[in-house]
Amino acid sequence: MGLTRDFKETILARVQTDPKFRDALFKEGIETLLAGDVDTGKAIIRDYIKATIGFEALGVETGLSPKSLIRMFGSSGNPQAKNLFAVISHLQRLAGLTVHVTTRTLGRGMTRAPSGD
């Protein structure tokens, strides 16, 4: 089931007025991608982009067409790593954030990204 328009508008308003929420949304999008839930991660990043820079300005800043960016973060989009990392890198700079990846041992040599701070 898709999100309602009211919910998306609430997220948009909160991102624009609450810097901690905005940063947490970006972090959640990245962590979700890294956890392997690509569709949900793309959806979170898409909402983040809509609420912050927008696809038109992001296209200008990254040299990618806005239509390609919209498709890339759409439900059937399959972004190339080069383009995905270019977008994430720009969004980090825009937000004044730096994303760090860490691992922890789960046992028997398996590791996974931490789920919290």
C-alpha positions in Angstrom: 0.0 0.0 0.0 1.4 3.4 -1.0 1.8 6.4 1.3 -1.0 8.9 1.4 -0.5 12.4 0.1 -1.1 13.9 3.6 1.7 11.7 5.0 4.2 12.7 2.3 3.3 16.4 2.8 3.8 15.9 6.5 7.3 14.4 5.9 8.1 17.3 3.5 7.1 19.9 6.1 9.0 18.3 8.9 12.2 17.9 6.8 12.0 21.6 6.0 11.6 22.7 9.6 13.5 20.1 11.6 17.2 19.7 10.8 17.6 16.6 13.1 14.7 14.9 11.4 16.1 15.8 8.0 19.5 14.4 8.9 17.9 11.2 10.4 15.9 10.7 7.2 19.1 10.9 5.1 20.9 8.5 7.4 18.0 6.1 7.4 18.0 6.1 3.6 21.7 5.3 3.4 21.4 2.6 6.1 18.5 1.0 4.4 20.3 0.8 1.1 23.4 -0.7 2.8 21.2 -3.3 4.6 20.0 -4.5 1.1 16.5 -3.1 1.0 17.2 -1.1 -2.1 13.6 -0.2 -3.0 12.9 1.2 0.4 16.2 3.0 0.6 15.6 4.6 -2.8 12.1 5.7 -1.7 13.5 7.4 1.4 16.3 9.1 -0.5 13.7 10.2 -3.1 11.5 11.8 -0.4 14.6 13.4 1.0 15.6 14.9 -2.4 12.0 16.2 -2.9 12.0 17.8 0.5 15.4 19.4 0.2 17.2 20.3 -3.1 14.6 18.9 -5.6 15.4 16.9 -8.7 15.9 20.0 -11.0 18.6 21.5 -8.8 20.2 18.1 -8.1 20.4 17.5 -11.8 22.2 20.8 -12.4 24.6 20.1 -9.5 25.4 16.5 -10.5 25.3 16.8 -14.3 22.5 14.2 -14.5 19.2 14.9 -16.1 16.3 15.5 -13.6 14.3 12.9 -15.5 17.0 10.3 -15.1 17.3 11.1 -11.4 13.5 10.7 -11.0 13.6 7.3 -12.8 16.7 6.3 -10.8 15.0 6.7 -7.5 11.6 5.4 -8.8 10.2 2.0 -7.8 11.6 0.3 -11.0 14.8 2.4 -11.2 18.1 0.6 -11.2 20.8 3.2 -10.6 24.4 2.7 -11.7 26.7 2.8 -8.7 28.6 5.8 -10.2 25.4 7.8 -10.4 24.1 6.7 -7.0 27.3 7.6 -5.3 27.5 10.9 -7.1 24.1 11.8 -5.7 24.9 10.6 -2.2 28.1 12.5 -2.3 26.4 15.7 -3.3 23.6 15.3 -0.7 26.2 14.8 2.0 27.9 18.1 1.1 24.6 19.8 0.9 23.6 18.6 4.3 27.0 19.1 5.9 27.1 15.4 6.8 29.6 12.7 6.3 28.5 9.1 6.0 30.8 6.5 7.5 30.4 2.8 7.1 31.5 0.5 10.0 31.1 -3.2 10.6 30.8 -5.4 13.6 31.4 -9.1 13.9 28.3 -11.2 14.3 30.1 -14.5 14.7 31.6 -17.1 12.3 33.2 -14.3 10.3 30.0 -12.6 9.3 29.6 -8.9 9.7 26.8 -6.4 9.2 26.4 -2.6 9.3 25.4 -1.4 12.8 21.7 -0.5 13.1 22.0 2.4 15.5 24.4 5.3 16.2 
